[in-house]
Structures are given as structure tokens and as C-alpha cells.
Amino acid sequence: MTRMDKDFSMLGNANEQRGLIFAFHFSEGEQGHYETFPDYKEIAVGGGFWWVHAHLTDTRCREWIATQNWLTDEAREILLSHDVHDRIETDEGQLAGLFVDAKLDFDGEDEEMAELRFVLADRILLTGRRRSLRSVENTRIAIERGKLIESPLELLEEIVDRESDYMAKAANDLGREVDVIEDKIMAGYVNDARAETPHVRRRAINLHRQMSRLLVLFRRVERAPATRLPADLRDAAGRIAQRLESIYQEVHSSQDRARLLQDEVSAYLANETNKQLYVLSMLTALFLPATLVTGFFGMNTKGLPFGEDEFGFWYAFGIAAIAAALTYFALLFILRRRRAE
């Protein structure tokens, strides 16, 4: 049991027996407060609306969800499935979906991702998770501090906005990291940039992928036929998509810049490698004639030139040096001729 679950264990046996983490009840114009979630049929005759957050790894919670007849088949399947791909479904006026959210560790923040599953219905927002999520926790804290929420739709917007805040911060951090790498390349610290660029590119790709999937989901809701979803829900999806679009553009720009910087680093390193290979090739070409000469005079056969001469070594050395010099000038002539062409 997580720390979050322990904090809400005091809310009553009814919530605990269902495997629910917490339930908020919102009255018109009033701050939300914790309640023991009633049977759904009691909501129809009551006032306000509810936010119910469920622990989807709890067997009691899964059994409770399976018995809720007010849920559509698609909504129940999204809540209970082990699918990890972003998804959204609309049926009978209910909006059910799954999107990736940032995982929250109470001992510290990390960049791991987890899934948030939700069902938006008349007078209730049912959310579920398998691991603690940053956006849900931040929304809960905001409500505890007095934030007024007027409808389940506004509550869903608030949760997505909290996730958007995290993504916006991640996009800003990513942009700053790209700036730092760019400055290092301009200053000539290419090796330092080389070590950091793959990590930044990996972050950019993951964030870009997450943003694009989330944006597509809410664009689908915005463009859904009026016969399937009410106008206020489609308008809310449009507002969410508009904000996500601006963050997406920033992430997309950072990803392109990171890719260009990696290409620049690779081109620089390739150029340095080519220079080293050029020097090695020149040295090999220079020493090849000298090696041939020394190999010739190193044969253990009779009749070698200068074999009995007192200055035979220097004659052989001179031949090797002259051969190397001729090769050097020949290479210079060839290279200059190629450059001139």
C-alpha cells in the first residue's frame, strides 16, 4: 500500500472495501470535500457531482468496476484492460480514455511514465491508475487548498492541465539543454557535446511521441460528431488541444535542433577521423618505398650491391631516403592537380 493510499484509509470502510483511493463530492459553488462514495443510483437524486479515484491493481476495485452497470462496455474495458496505448472512446454520452501521465514518487520525482484511465459521465468523473500519478496528485492538492471546480468536465480539464504543466516544464528544460549543447559546440567543446547529445535526443523523442499521441486524442474528441458528444465537451477538448499544440510545437522545435546538433557533431567527428586517416595514409605511402629498399638489402643472398663496400649502409640509406622524397613530391603534385581540377 502506498503512502497515498494510507493517507485516505480514514475515509470509511465503504471506500476501502471497493478499493477506491478517494472520493470527492462537489456541491454547487462550494469547495470539494472527501466523502464515502455512495451507490451510483444515489447520485441521480443527489446534488453536485463526484470525482472518484480508483486503485486498478486492487482486486476489490476491479470487481467493483465490473458490477457498475452505468458504465458502458467500452468504458469498463478501458478501466480494466492492461493496454498501455493511448486511447479514447465515446459512447452513450460517456467519454472514456487512457493516456500516459508522469509517474510520481513521494521520495522524489522521476521521468517514468504510467497510465491514467478515466470515464467522464453525467455528474461523475471516474479515474483510475496502477501507480501514483503526478497530475492526479497535483489536482487533489489544489482542491484541498480551495480550488473551485464547477463540473466533471472542468475537473478533467484541470487534470489534463496539470499534465500539460509538467510537459511544458519538460519542454522548457529540453530547450535549455539544447542551448547548452549548442554553446559547447560553438565554443569547440565537441567531445562534451558528443556525450550529452544522445541523452537529449532520447528525451526529445520520448516527449515528442507522448505529446503527439495526447494531442491526437483530444483532436479526435474535438472533431467528434455532435450526435455522439455534447458541444461543451468538444469545446473543452479543443481548448486542451490548443494548449497541447503550443507545447508540441516547442518540443518539435527542440527535437529538430537536437537532431541537427547531433548531425553537426557527427560531421565534425567524421572530419577529424578523415584527417587522421589522411595523415596515416601519407605516412604509409612515405615509408613504403623505404621499406621496400630495406627489405631488398636485408635479403640473405650473395651478390647484393654494396655488400662489400665500406659505405654500403649509407648508400642503401640514401636510396631509401631519395625514394621516400620522390614519393612525397609525387603525392604533393597529385593532390595539387586534383585541387586545381
FENZIVEN-V152280 format. One record per residue. N is the residue number from 1. BURIAL is 1 if it has 16 or more other ideal C-beta (glycine too) atoms within 10 Angstrom, else 0. Layout:
n:N burial:BURIAL
n:N burial:BURIAL
This chain:
n:1 burial:0
n:2 burial:0
n:3 burial:0
n:4 burial:1
n:5 burial:1
n:6 burial:0
n:7 burial:0
n:8 burial:1
n:9 burial:0
n:10 burial:0
n:11 burial:1
n:12 burial:0
n:13 burial:0
n:14 burial:0
n:15 burial:1
n:16 burial:1
n:17 burial:0
n:18 burial:1
n:19 burial:1
n:20 burial:1
n:21 burial:1
n:22 burial:1
n:23 burial:1
n:24 burial:1
n:25 burial:1
n:26 burial:1
n:27 burial:0
n:28 burial:0
n:29 burial:0
n:30 burial:0
n:31 burial:0
n:32 burial:1
n:33 burial:0
n:34 burial:1
n:35 burial:1
n:36 burial:0
n:37 burial:1
n:38 burial:0
n:39 burial:0
n:40 burial:1
n:41 burial:0
n:42 burial:0
n:43 burial:1
n:44 burial:0
n:45 burial:0
n:46 burial:0
n:47 burial:0
n:48 burial:1
n:49 burial:1
n:50 burial:1
n:51 burial:1
n:52 burial:1
n:53 burial:1
n:54 burial:1
n:55 burial:1
n:56 burial:1
n:57 burial:0
n:58 burial:1
n:59 burial:0
n:60 burial:0
n:61 burial:1
n:62 burial:1
n:63 burial:0
n:64 burial:1
n:65 burial:1
n:66 burial:0
n:67 burial:0
n:68 burial:0
n:69 burial:0
n:70 burial:1
n:71 burial:1
n:72 burial:1
n:73 burial:0
n:74 burial:1
n:75 burial:1
n:76 burial:1
n:77 burial:0
n:78 burial:1
n:79 burial:1
n:80 burial:1
n:81 burial:0
n:82 burial:0
n:83 burial:0
n:84 burial:0
n:85 burial:0
n:86 burial:1
n:87 burial:1
n:88 burial:1
n:89 burial:1
n:90 burial:1
n:91 burial:0
n:92 burial:0
n:93 burial:0
n:94 burial:1
n:95 burial:1
n:96 burial:1
n:97 burial:1
n:98 burial:1
n:99 burial:1
n:100 burial:1
n:101 burial:1
n:102 burial:1
n:103 burial:1
n:104 burial:1
n:105 burial:0
n:106 burial:0
n:107 burial:0
n:108 burial:0
n:109 burial:0
n:110 burial:0
n:111 burial:0
n:112 burial:0
n:113 burial:0
n:114 burial:1
n:115 burial:1
n:116 burial:1
n:117 burial:1
n:118 burial:1
n:119 burial:1
n:120 burial:1
n:121 burial:1
n:122 burial:0
n:123 burial:0
n:124 burial:1
n:125 burial:1
n:126 burial:1
n:127 burial:1
n:128 burial:1
n:129 burial:1
n:130 burial:1
n:131 burial:1
n:132 burial:1
n:133 burial:1
n:134 burial:1
n:135 burial:1
n:136 burial:1
n:137 burial:0
n:138 burial:1
n:139 burial:1
n:140 burial:1
n:141 burial:0
n:142 burial:0
n:143 burial:1
n:144 burial:0
n:145 burial:0
n:146 burial:0
n:147 burial:0
n:148 burial:0
n:149 burial:1
n:150 burial:0
n:151 burial:1
n:152 burial:1
n:153 burial:1
n:154 burial:0
n:155 burial:1
n:156 burial:1
n:157 burial:1
n:158 burial:1
n:159 burial:1
n:160 burial:1
n:161 burial:1
n:162 burial:1
n:163 burial:1
n:164 burial:1
n:165 burial:0
n:166 burial:1
n:167 burial:1
n:168 burial:1
n:169 burial:0
n:170 burial:1
n:171 burial:1
n:172 burial:0
n:173 burial:0
n:174 burial:1
n:175 burial:1
n:176 burial:0
n:177 burial:1
n:178 burial:1
n:179 burial:0
n:180 burial:0
n:181 burial:1
n:182 burial:1
n:183 burial:0
n:184 burial:1
n:185 burial:1
n:186 burial:0
n:187 burial:0
n:188 burial:0
n:189 burial:0
n:190 burial:1
n:191 burial:0
n:192 burial:0
n:193 burial:1
n:194 burial:1
n:195 burial:0
n:196 burial:1
n:197 burial:1
n:198 burial:0
n:199 burial:0
n:200 burial:1
n:201 burial:1
n:202 burial:0
n:203 burial:1
n:204 burial:1
n:205 burial:0
n:206 burial:0
n:207 burial:1
n:208 burial:1
n:209 burial:0
n:210 burial:1
n:211 burial:1
n:212 burial:0
n:213 burial:0
n:214 burial:1
n:215 burial:1
n:216 burial:0
n:217 burial:1
n:218 burial:1
n:219 burial:1
n:220 burial:0
n:221 burial:1
n:222 burial:1
n:223 burial:0
n:224 burial:1
n:225 burial:0
n:226 burial:0
n:227 burial:0
n:228 burial:0
n:229 burial:1
n:230 burial:0
n:231 burial:0
n:232 burial:0
n:233 burial:1
n:234 burial:1
n:235 burial:0
n:236 burial:1
n:237 burial:1
n:238 burial:0
n:239 burial:0
n:240 burial:1
n:241 burial:1
n:242 burial:0
n:243 burial:1
n:244 burial:1
n:245 burial:0
n:246 burial:0
n:247 burial:1
n:248 burial:1
n:249 burial:0
n:250 burial:1
n:251 burial:1
n:252 burial:1
n:253 burial:0
n:254 burial:1
n:255 burial:1
n:256 burial:0
n:257 burial:1
n:258 burial:1
n:259 burial:0
n:260 burial:0
n:261 burial:1
n:262 burial:1
n:263 burial:0
n:264 burial:1
n:265 burial:1
n:266 burial:0
n:267 burial:0
n:268 burial:1
n:269 burial:0
n:270 burial:0
n:271 burial:0
n:272 burial:0
n:273 burial:0
n:274 burial:0
n:275 burial:0
n:276 burial:0
n:277 burial:0
n:278 burial:0
n:279 burial:0
n:280 burial:0
n:281 burial:0
n:282 burial:0
n:283 burial:0
n:284 burial:0
n:285 burial:0
n:286 burial:1
n:287 burial:0
n:288 burial:0
n:289 burial:1
n:290 burial:1
n:291 burial:0
n:292 burial:0
n:293 burial:1
n:294 burial:0
n:295 burial:0
n:296 burial:0
n:297 burial:1
n:298 burial:0
n:299 burial:0
n:300 burial:0
n:301 burial:0
n:302 burial:0
n:303 burial:0
n:304 burial:0
n:305 burial:0
n:306 burial:0
n:307 burial:0
n:308 burial:0
n:309 burial:0
n:310 burial:0
n:311 burial:0
n:312 burial:0
n:313 burial:0
n:314 burial:0
n:315 burial:0
n:316 burial:1
n:317 burial:0
n:318 burial:0
n:319 burial:1
n:320 burial:1
n:321 burial:0
n:322 burial:0
n:323 burial:1
n:324 burial:1
n:325 burial:0
n:326 burial:0
n:327 burial:1
n:328 burial:0
n:329 burial:0
n:330 burial:0
n:331 burial:0
n:332 burial:0
n:333 burial:0
n:334 burial:0
n:335 burial:0
n:336 burial:0
n:337 burial:0
n:338 burial:0
n:339 burial:0
n:340 burial:0
n:341 burial:0
